[in-house]
Amino acid sequence: MENTQRIISVSRKLRITCKGLIICLPVIYALLWTFFNQLYGMGPLIPLPVRVDHYLPPLTRFLAFLVDMIPMGVIIYGLRKLEGLFLLYEKGLIFTEQHVECFRSLGRTLIVWVGCDVVRNSLLSMVLTLDNPPGQRVITVGLGSADFAAVFVGIVVLIISWVMDEGRKIQEDQELIV
């Protein structure tokens, strides 16, 4: 019983944390891009695909913010799914269809996030060099080891959701046997 209470308590805290991140992350990114010119001199706070050593006009910063919102939308979706998962844990629902579906969604979200991050880096490199003279504009495309790790983790989460679904079906079958 004590473990169940701890799971409920920790799940509530993590659900609230997810909700807070859903609200705070876009606001933080909006502030970072709003004050980019003042902050970038202290060192890059946002990983950028190209070096920026000049003043960015407001339109460029706004476009960069919009581009950053592409993977951020996927992150927010994943946080919503995590919020739902922790809500299920708060209610004591562990081996349910909704639980398995949350895990499936999280696995898919990780994989989609990698694709969106590749698109983000390509578009961001283009946006950040728009003001450069012709011949000095850049577009980058790349994958890093973190991207491969995220895809791997996404696949692992999908397999775990598959195994959990099989366990859920076995549990349901056993409950029907009297």
Secondary structure, DSSP 8 states (H G I E B T S, - for coil): -HHHHHHHHHHHHHHHHHHHHHHHHHHHHHHHHHTHHHHGGG--SS--SS---S---HHHHHHHHHHHHHHHHHHHHHHHHHHHHHHHHHTT--SSHHHHHHHHHHHHHHHHHHHHHHHHHHHHHHHHTTTS-TT---------HHHHHHHHHHHHHHHHHHHHHHHHHHHHHHHH--
